[in-house]
Amino acid sequence: MATVFLKHEVADYSAWKPLYDADLPRRNAAGLKEIGVYREASDENMVVVIFEVENPEVIKEFLQSEDLAEKMKEAGVLTKPEVWVGNPIG
């Protein structure tokens, strides 16, 4: 199981979050298990979402969806997501 950290800036967190929540079926279908949603302490519009995935390639495919790109634009995502994938150790 890999952990995915996805970071991006949104125009308005309070507008973004309901649209993000409504997209849960897409994330479930892709096999993404949400661990948490966080906002940067000094910038409430900088968001980090953490997922667990069986196959790390899933996140690459997920983020390449044109439909997802439209949804992100509609939700006010301002920056291309930064993605970091980690594997547990120990």
N, C-alpha and C positions, 0 to 999 in steps of 0.2 A: 504494500500500500504506500503510495507516494502522497506527499502533502504539497499542495499548490498554493502559493501566495500570489495574489493578483492585485496590483495597485494601480489606481488611476484617479484623476481629478474629475470632479463633477461640478456643474454650474451651481447646483443647489441641492444639498443632501436631502432636504425634506421633500423635494420634488422627485429626486432619483429613487429613493428607497421604496415607495409604493410600486413603482414600475419594475424595479428589481424583484421585489417580492412576488409580483404577478407573473414573473417569468420562471417561477419554480418548476413547473412541469418540464420545461426545456432542459433545465439543469439536471433534473431527475432522470430524464430520458437519456442524457449523455453519460450518466453514471457518476455525476459529481455529488459528493456528500458534503454539504456545507458544515464547516466547523464554527465559523463566526464571521461577522462583519464588524469592522473597526474604522474609526475616524482618527486621523492624526490629531494629537493633542493641541497643536498650534494652528491647525487648519482643518476645520470641520468638513470641508469639501474635498479633502484628500482621503480616499477610501481604500482600505485593504480588505479583500475578501479571501478567506482561507477555506480550501476544500481538501478532501481526501479523494483520491482516485486509485482504482486498481491499476490502470495503464496510463502512464504519464502522457502518452501520445494523444489521449482523449482531449486534453486541454488545447493542444494545437489545433486539432480538427474543429473543436467547439468554437474557438476564437476566429476561425477563418470563415464562418458562416456569414453570408451577405445579409441574411435576415437578422442575425444577431447584431451586425453592424448598424442596421437601421434602427433596431430597438435601442441600442446604446446611444445613438444620435438623438432619438426621441426623448430618452431619459436624461439628456444633458451631459453625457460623458464628454469631457473636453480633451482628454489625452489618450493616446494609444496605451492600452494596459501594459504595465511592466509585469513580467511573469517570472517567478522563481519556483523551481520544483526541487523538493528535497526528499531524500529517502531517510527513514529512521535508522539510527545506528544503535548498536548495543543489544 
